[in-house]
Amino acid sequence: MSYDLRRLRLHGPIARIPGTHRYRPTPLGRRVAVFFTDAYNRFLRTGLADITDVASTSVLHHELDRLATRSGLAA
């Protein structure tokens, strides 16, 4: 844990509160956290839901099925 905290502190997303063993997010850290939360909600979660839906008619779903069949990954 100390390694990870040190790396985060050196890269700027968190700063240590003087005189304590606690950390707080910096303005950069808040922006990065909001960016990754929004990216997850908008792209990853919806994309994975579309891919795993068997009844999906999306082009992405069909292309992934075709790629899996072609590569021998489909059972």
C-alpha positions in Angstrom: 0.0 0.0 0.0 2.8 2.4 0.8 4.3 1.9 -2.7 1.0 2.7 -4.3 0.4 5.8 -2.2 3.9 7.0 -2.9 3.4 6.6 -6.7 0.1 8.4 -6.6 1.6 11.2 -4.5 4.5 11.6 -6.9 2.3 11.7 -10.0 0.0 14.3 -8.4 -3.5 12.8 -7.9 -3.2 12.8 -4.1 -1.4 14.9 -1.5 -0.5 14.1 2.0 -2.2 16.0 4.8 0.7 17.4 6.9 1.1 15.9 10.4 -1.1 12.9 9.7 -1.1 9.6 7.8 -4.0 10.7 5.6 -4.2 11.8 2.0 -6.6 14.0 0.0 -7.3 14.2 -3.7 -5.8 17.2 -5.5 -7.8 19.1 -8.2 -6.0 16.9 -10.8 -6.9 13.8 -8.9 -10.6 14.8 -8.8 -10.6 15.5 -12.5 -9.0 12.1 -13.3 -11.5 10.3 -11.0 -14.5 12.0 -12.7 -13.1 11.3 -16.1 -12.6 7.6 -15.4 -16.0 7.3 -13.7 -17.7 8.9 -16.7 -15.7 6.8 -19.2 -16.7 3.6 -17.4 -20.4 4.6 -17.2 -20.6 5.8 -20.8 -18.5 3.3 -22.7 -17.4 0.2 -20.8 -20.5 -0.6 -18.9 -22.9 0.0 -21.8 -20.5 -1.7 -24.3 -20.1 -4.8 -22.2 -23.9 -5.0 -21.6 -24.4 -4.9 -25.4 -21.7 -7.5 -26.1 -23.0 -10.0 -23.6 -26.7 -9.6 -24.6 -27.5 -12.7 -26.7 -30.4 -11.0 -28.4 -28.4 -8.0 -29.4 -28.6 -6.9 -33.0 -25.6 -4.5 -32.9 -22.9 -4.6 -35.4 -20.3 -4.9 -32.7 -21.9 -8.0 -31.3 -22.0 -9.7 -34.7 -18.4 -8.7 -35.5 -17.2 -10.1 -32.2 -19.1 -13.3 -32.8 -17.6 -13.6 -36.3 -14.1 -13.0 -35.0 -14.5 -15.6 -32.2 -15.8 -18.2 -34.6 -13.0 -17.4 -37.1 -10.3 -17.7 -34.5 -11.6 -20.9 -33.0 -12.5 -19.3 -29.7 -16.3 -20.0 -30.1 -17.5 -23.3 -28.7 
